[in-house]
Amino acid sequence: MYNLNFGLGYRYAGFSARVTDHVVGSQYINTNKGAPAGVSLHPYNITNLHLDYAWRPGDVSVKKVTIDLYVDNVFNANYIPYEYQQLRSAKYGGNFITAQAGAPTFVGASMAAKF
């Protein structure tokens, strides 16, 4: 298993942009008993984008206004970051796998003022 994080950023006159990448290699899943299940998750790669602009108005009451726009999972990768195998007797429905799906593409924005 491996986990890599890297990014690239740029700033110019109040504007900034960042692209970050999160790469996770295949990883083994465990059972609820703590033993390896003999199954592994697929590797995945998530790319995020963040843009912002900081404005400093001449007004005395407002020192800075920042506007942010971000996109998480830019390429809408389908991935499963967490999974485990639940071992149960047939009397209780037998074994099953519990998994958490990764978040789809998300676009957000924010605005903040510093007084």
Steps between C-alpha positions, in 0.01 A plus 500: 500500500615852432358846556632800302395864529639778286394835369588799290412858585530844345446852640479832323362836618232372735410194291612149589441158349585153630464155354547211740509129433440213742608153383424189706625155400312177548449405862391181669174491690449335837216311657314611810714240681820692407628238255583575135206420272718404199339777292641841413358838404581643160748790485358845431603855415315819603582842353380824662507862381493814716480859374484809715525875484590728790390862470614773736260792471615843610211522747609520863230261630585207265862384489465212256234313299580150376296309241568127458386253237592132531430177319560169679544185289525698175485191276215335696703189583299207637684353797455319828725639776384256771370145510494201734352153504246419770520134601172362632351157532241384247247523782542882489509540122858393428801706402472837329724791401447855624643775280503877493475661156722800431350844447413604143606832349410785731513872418497752778562866564551724798548863578660643813560853624758604756414809702 
